[in-house]
Amino acid sequence: MDITIQPRTLRGEITVIPSKSQAHRLLICAAFADAPTVLVCPESSRDMDATAGCLNALGAEIARTENGYTVLPAREIPNRAELQVHDSGSTLRFLLPVAGALGVDATFKMEGRLPQRPLSPMWEEMERMGCTLSRPTADTIRCTGKLRPGHYRIDGSVSSQYITGLTLALSLLGAPSELEITGRIESKPYIQLTKDAISLFGADPDRPGTRQFHSPGTLSVEGDWSNGAFFLAANTLGSQLDIHGLDPNSSQGDRAAAELLPKLLKGSLIIEAGDIPDLVPILSVAAACCHGAEFTNIRRLRLKESDRAASVIAMIEALGGRSEADENTLRVYGTGLTGGTVDSVNDHRIAMSAAIAATVCTEPVTILGAECVQKSYPKFFEEYRRLGGNYEQYLR
């Protein structure tokens, strides 16, 4: 689906959708708790549903309801399982070690750019501690064997998702284990989000394997700062939105958007992107329309749904702005944006950022492959239109 948006600011009330990051973690804890759990999560996404489907394959019974999910925890773990992770990096990186902890002969099926995204050094650490991993085909991973309790060691500089996956896995081993994190830790807030989820289920995230997950009964998934940032940016650029559902005390790192966006109005910024890689596309749009910004520590942007450094530059330049990057720095100049055609490169955050850019452009904005928003925010364009956005869509 391609869409063409006419320049127009947005106005009205919007309740931010539930956090995809928190939902992944709560679903996994609930799937291996001691009793059923109800997760209040009114909006779903393709990534959330991928995690729910994989947990069903591992023995849980998770059903989508009008208001969220009901989770009946796994009582019998299958010997073999096939897990469709689609293109969800979180689903794969969280559940690969979980399958290893359960001792399931598991085959993970991947789509999109996910088969090219890294799994090292988690891969090597899982093999050191009892699993055998292989790539039967270019888009599948097989995990056999079983992780054993003990001392685990992982470099924290590649992805916090490895730390989350291993922390969840060690919590299921039934014996005390230890996870040592070395090097620079990227995306620390996401690690805290994992610890918060484990704590909500009565276990000790700092002493994994010492306590079982205990269901809290009913939990509500908090609002998603990553997606809320698009509407916060729209306000920064002149829209008038009343935004609900964002917890200022959340552990989500992307709540930094509330602090950074007003600063972009005042002058050029240097922004450390290591903890907030998902904010870079929308902050880049805001920077281009304000005084510019320099984003440092961007290496991990190249490992996202797209090479996000390259796709941000392509988006900004397609819309009439100017941007450039070297190995670890992205620069966006405050030239303003006029409009044009943006290839989403199947990256949901590029598509949504381009849509927010359209609220201040002087010419129409066309987004190619706009359906990619299904990954995290299926109703984004429906909400965009409700708030006054004016666009036409075309099926390829």
PERALIN-V971840 format. One line per field, one symbol per residue. psi: psi as a letter, one per 20 degrees, with the letter a starting at -180 (. if undefined). burial: # if it has 9 or more other C-alpha atoms within 8 Angstrom, else .. A space follows every 10 residues. Layout:
psi = ???
burial = ???
//
This chain:
psi = pqqppqpprq paqppqrqog ghggghgggh ikairqqpoo mhparhgghg ggghhghjir oppprhjcqp ooqphppqhq qpooickohg gghgighghh hikpnppppq rcihhiqqip jhghhghhji qpqrnhrhkq ppprapqqqb oqpppjigpi hgggghgggh iiijqprpop prapoqlhhh ghhghggghh jjroiimqii qqpppjfpqp prqohghhhg hghgghjirn popqjpoijq iphiiihhhh ghhhhhrqqo poihilhiig ghhgggghid jrqpprljhi hijahrnhgh hggggghhjj apqrqahjpp ppqmirqhra ppoikkohhg ghghhhhhii qirqppopki iiihghmhjg hghgghjiqo qqqpp.
burial = ########## #.#..##### .######### ########## ##.####### ########## ##.....### ####..#... ########.. ########## ########## #.###..... .##.###.## ###.#...## #######.#. .######.## ########## ####.####. ##..###### #####.###. #####.#### ######..#. ########## #######.## #.#.##.... .####.##.. #####.###. .######.## ########## ########.# #########. ########## ###.#..### ########## ########## ########## #.######## .#######.# ...##.#### #.....
//
